[in-house]
Amino acid sequence: MKKLFLNLIILLSFSCINSQESSIDENKIKEDLNEILNDISLNYVYLQDKNVDLKCIKIYYANQIKNIKTEEETVLFFEYLLNEFYDNHLTLRTNRNSSYRLFSPIYSIIERGKPIISNVWQTQIENLSEDIIGAEIIKFNGIDFEQVIKDFPTHCSNKSVPEIKEWIANKVLAGRYNEPRVLTLKLSNKKEIELDIDKIKIKNNHGLLTTQTINDVGIIRINNSLGNDNLVSEFDNALNDLSNTKGLIIDLRNTIFGGDSYEARGIMSRFIDEPKPYQKHSYIAKSENNPDVERSWIEYVSPRYEQYKNPVVILVGRWTGSMGEGLAIGFEGMGRAGVVGSEMRRLAGEVYDFGFKHQKYGYKLSTAKLYHVNGTIRERYVPTNYVKQSTNKKDEVLEKGIELINKMTE
């Protein structure tokens, strides 16, 4: 009996120790809040462009610290703070079960004040039988969609502003990891249906890229691998195999997570015979008690290996992200390819990693703006050969790309 009692005391002691170790330290969260807000104030290059009240954010989130009881709530606290800036490039470098995903296979726009499905990730979806382009989103998990937008956990931005409302609508479609995503839709023919986003099957591509040839037009599709250095060698091999085609299509519609400029420059370098400018960088240099001064420069690509000299077309869409966007505007800026498709993911600027003092994870902030060499800021770029998706029954972007190659080679 004494031994049992002793063991119970030991277990309770360990439990108390673990509880103390996992307890929330409000002072540490407050220090980290001040740190992230300071980093945003000094380094976030889009701060002045955002319709956000920074004073409101400071006051609101400082007042919320006393309500945090768990580690997961701490993560959500900082996640929601970054969401105040309605910028998909501002992310926490961690997530929990109740975090929001980064994207959905469906994209909506705000049209006449209503959320309308404008794009689906057609190249990656296997089983979407209903044609939902143009459908109005009526409900989310049985709740009026307008109400879900109003209830989205941000508090210092105006949710009626179209840009902010569209961003939130798509964040709602991305949904939390631990909650369902069932939409009630009104199709273009007025029919109402329910669509469970989590039952949409996404293709699992194998390999860094895939290739095919259609009527002597070579197609290289990048499989979300712009962050893998081995892609450059893989691309070289694929391009060499397609060197005799009359034209080439590079499909960037599955580059959702972006990547690195090494891969982009490695790819572009096979299509030019002299150094060419492909994008402009710009950031604001700050000095305490002195004026802010812009610093900008043009980045070049240098030729490498044997050049592919026939016409090139780049395919893009809502799931072309970050370095995928840079690669598209780079090809066009060099005068080496036409770009076909819709708006891209519109990930703003060049991001760098920052860290908290007390949390084990950090966050990403955009510290420099990126531009097409013609001066268009990257996130506002619209493809020269614009394709408005009208159906998910056929690949209109690929059809337009092949048509363009054929016209250039007639």
Steps between C-alpha positions, in 0.01 A plus 500: 500500500784739586670416168178573309457829686865597424454424129187713495689794654778463240247493212325806637835679534591425139154616392545830683844551348368429148207730560734778610725443199207519258327793671466822304737782587313820411814713528680288240206526261492875553871526419448293184200713404711814529774333298279395207330840489838672503625276217186577300542874560865499393511231232160431344530683172123505434398649833412842355301336220273308734159620616582400857503692829829400666402677822183290514706183454737593783217575742272212406764225511660630818158475664455141378812362668320448833255263327771263366501170690679251272792472261258453210320821590840675501563382143155615390557835671798576275338338195195726532722804547674435168162442335410861583723602206308285244827393338564134412876558516482588871495162671587337828758223460284249685135397527263305723183297441283809530722710271381612159647329195700713257276443197202317349458326162219751432537878461226759543471864405259765623270597215223756561560442867446124477760220532525321164718202409730626224763225482558138593839327512411302192843355430514341846139392561401144410133468587306826462203400284283809553583815303522758780661795323277804552318346797405726790608379844188508717604315817806352670428204729136603501571860607433799276830573323475874564470426870805271490701783346382741770595246769850438359746556790648833397395820675692803370430503126185599314345177373274687260796618290489277186870403511480404868166323458636293209807403700289390796257311275786292365644448848161364601509263201847386609340422835636370827679165500263354760168623360288396199465717189157441352376766258147574392526635146256660259616400152470720193177314410356592846524138623622469861747228592726407790873455443731346759842650427670227705364235263673663203788272408829675420746328267823380655763576238814288494825655385619858494349552157307317232526530123289424196473597135179605324522551122872586517449742791709402803346544844699508825289511814669601825359290787521752786878451510641852457663463842701191405845568351489166315227647281761686291671177388162333445388797291822490296440134415135562411585801283771308318249225419258761362760708318359419155140598572349794311412673827502448875244548775616530862205435731533680835144443623619264772766713672282585799787523753734701278870432537841653451658729240771236438242279333342791312829633368613147415191451285499843332872476421429233236299741282727803448832560327602809699435632852142624535313688779215302649376684812542811711548502880415796722515554873502794739822567688426650841715715727384612844390866500582525129291471181424160350693442177403251229763260371427310177680289243435286193592131515640331189510145367811376319488240220596142576560196280330454162208734440145405402417753227146413393185673634418457870172543690460505881174378658394655832200513731376562853730222629816650347673637808797717596802384297259351248366853455855633474585241235197597292565875504871430452444310175276781373738771621786340306280505190534125479148366561133583495306447822157334484247459780322684780617703796766316700511440875609861553750432777636845567869575521815320608475327838756440773484303823474666840499338843336550839700528820292243687304294246676213322358602162529821300321688225552626147479865398525662158795738518537600133263560211547320169416636156473395138776680309226715341427643847187297585510381860499120492183436701298724266625337181231363267609263219525665161301209352225498761269200529189532715411151617145427386481128575683224683406251227799578277845657526444839338843633598691213339284528188583872477871429551511246216302737279752777566797273418331397175442865402866586569623213287268535198 
